[in-house]
Amino acid sequence: MKKIVVTGGSGKAGRAAIRELLEHGYDVFNLDIQPPREALCRYQHVDLMELGETVEALHGYDAVIHLAANPNPSGWTEERMFRHNTTTTYNIFRAATLLGMQRVVWASSETTLGLPFERQLPEYAPIDEQSTLFPESSYALSKMISEELARQFSRWSGIPFVGLRFSNIMEPEAYANFPGFWDDPHKRKWNLWGYVDVRDVAQSCRLGIEAPFSGAQAFIIAAGDTVMNRPSRALMAEVFPTVPVRAVDGEYGTLLGIGGARQALGYAPRFSWRDHV
């Protein structure tokens, strides 16, 4: 699989994924409704709400990395956001199976896990792929439904579908803001103090293409640590004292379990805010 389509390639995660793929020798095609800031690869404006446009754009490519979605569109109703995200994802999945592509990698979300953990506390921490899904927004619900779409399209077609439940994606310049979280652990409790460096997002996208894989599954993609400067177990004891805490990888280890991605994809986060602040 050397010819890869990246949808949403003009966005934060998409730009990083394209750079990662190009550095590893892939032929990359960016599909987006917005032109890129810099011309990293071939670009085409495509409306993914239109199945015909989507099929035509994907034709001739081996695999797709679907990153195009809108988590919080200004001025949109919840219904429009839900319809847009589920329809564009359906069209990508449908086009990929019609064209017989070899792999679909796509952006799910940590929000499926129950964020912001107010109505429903985490069942345990680090939370992982075995935890019950509790979507608490239309965006999260669109991602949960898309995970079921992926399972059924994979079952029908035999094509592997790799879902990536990204944590809060950060570019290195954002790390200067992290000390502002440290005085009150409640400020970032909403995702168990998680984040992921955009370069590790890019790594996970490439590994989603390269790793031996069959069927359909979604994996949590997060950094190896939290955004906080205090131990992870102490954070849980203060903010979520009734939630059982299992094995944590290191004193400041992530509370968004990435063991599934490590085992299935070979994912290993390389970047931390601690190298910048």
TORZA-225483 format. One record per residue (C-alpha): y, x, z; residue in three letters. Coordinates in pm, whole numbers, plus 50000, padded with zeros to 5 digits. Layout:
REM residues N
YXZala/...
This chain:
REM residues 277
500005000050000met/503005019649874lys/505324992449742lys/506854973550035ile/509324944750045val/511544942950355val/513284909550408thr/516454911350612gly/516704947750513gly/520494947650548ser/520314939550920gly/519924962451221lys/516124962751233ala/515814961150856gly/517964991950793arg/515925012151040ala/512634999950893ala/513735009150541ile/514725044350650arg/511375048850826glu/509425037250522leu/511415058850280leu/510865089350502glu/507115082850476his/507075080350099gly/507125042850042tyr/508795024649752asp/510984998849930val/512784967449810phe/515394950450032asn/515704912450012leu/518664897950199asp/521474872950159ile/523894900550264gln/524324933050068pro/523474964850264pro/526114987450418arg/524635016450226glu/522355017249924ala/519135030450074leu/516875013649819cys/516784986249558arg/518484954349682tyr/518424918249568gln/520144887149699his/517384861549758val/517484827649927asp/514214826550120leu/514664789150172met/513604786149807glu/509884792049754leu/510274799349383gly/512864826549444glu/510684841049717thr/507544842749499val/509464858849214glu/511054884949442ala/507754895049606leu/505844897349279his/504544932249204gly/504684945049563tyr/501774953749788asp/502994941350125ala/505954925150296val/507734932150624ile/509534899650708his/512514906250936leu/514914879850802ala/515754853651066ala/518774842251261asn/518434841251640pro/521864826651718asn/523794815251410pro/527364806251495ser/528144770251412gly/524544760351342trp/522774731951519thr/519474738751693glu/517724717851427glu/519214737751141arg/518244770651304met/514684758551364phe/514344745451009arg/515784777050855his/513584801251050asn/510354782051007thr/510954774350638thr/511834809850540thr/508804823050727thr/506544796650568tyr/507854806350224asn/507184843450285ile/503664836150410phe/502984812250122arg/504334836249860ala/502334865350003ala/499084845849985thr/499794831649639leu/500434867049513leu/497444882449692gly/499504907849885met/497544931950103gln/499454928450431arg/502144907450600val/504084922550889val/506664899751044trp/509114896451333ala/508054873051609ser/509904875551940ser/509644882552311glu/511274848352361thr/507884831752308thr/506824845352649leu/509104822152848gly/512504838852844leu/514794835553036pro/512074829953300phe/513974802453482glu/512004770453423arg/508754790253415gln/508234823053601leu/506074850153445pro/502414844853527glu/502184882153609tyr/503844914953517ala/503724934853304pro/503484903553091ile/501234907652787asp/499634889552495glu/497174871052720gln/499994852852898ser/500584816152817thr/503454810652572leu/506394790652705phe/509084787452435pro/512354777152600glu/514594774152293ser/514424762051935ser/514444798351825tyr/511464806752047ala/509674775351931leu/510174785451567ser/508524818951643lys/505604803451828met/504944779451541ile/505224808451295ser/502524826851490glu/500244796951429glu/501254796751062leu/500244833351044ala/496814826151193arg/496104798350944gln/497404816750637phe/495324846950736ser/492264824850786arg/492734808850444trp/493464840850255ser/491804869250445gly/495134887950442ile/496004906050768pro/499134892350939phe/500734914951202val/503304897951424gly/505724919551622leu/507274903651932arg/510354925251950phe/512204929752275ser/516014932452284asn/516704956851998ile/519144984752079met/520855011151868glu/521625043852051pro/525345036752084glu/524535006152300ala/523045027852574tyr/526515035752708ala/526594999752835asn/523425002553041phe/525055014653367pro/526824980953376gly/523444964453447phe/522564985353750trp/524624969354028asp/522844935754004asp/519224932853883pro/519774895953808his/521984904753510lys/519014915053297arg/516134896753462lys/515994872653166trp/513564894952975asn/512144914953264leu/514754942053200trp/513234949852862gly/514624965552546tyr/513424985252246val/515105012852048asp/515685002951686val/513875034751577arg/510765023451763asp/511104989651596val/510995008451265ala/507935027851379gln/506124995651469ser/506914980551128cys/505405010650951arg/502365010651177leu/501944973651106gly/501464983350743ile/499255013750805glu/496985004651097ala/493434992451025pro/493694955451096phe/492184921851014ser/493024886151105gly/496314876451266ala/497774886451599gln/501194891751755ala/502024921851973phe/504824928952220ile/507044957452099ile/509204972452374ala/510405005752506ala/508245024352755gly/510715018253039asp/513254992153154thr/517044991753123val/517354998153498met/517675029253712asn/515505015753993arg/511695013954005pro/510034985353824ser/508014973554122arg/511184972254333ala/512864950854068leu/509984926254070met/509884924954451ala/513584916654469glu/513944892054182val/510424877754127phe/508734882654466pro/506014856554402thr/504904870854065val/501814893354082pro/502454928753961val/499614946953791arg/499434983353687ala/502794997053572val/502905028153355asp/505125050853564gly/507785044453825glu/510195029453572tyr/507575016253331gly/508154986053111thr/507324951653246leu/506734939552890leu/503164950852833gly/502784971852518ile/499134980352565gly/498074956752289gly/500314973752034ala/499205008052155arg/495544999452107gln/495704979451783ala/498524996951599leu/498795031151761gly/502335022451875tyr/503885047252116ala/507615043452197pro/509465076052140arg/513005067252246phe/514655058352577ser/518185052752699trp/517445079952956arg/517805105752678asp/521365093752609his/522945083952944val/
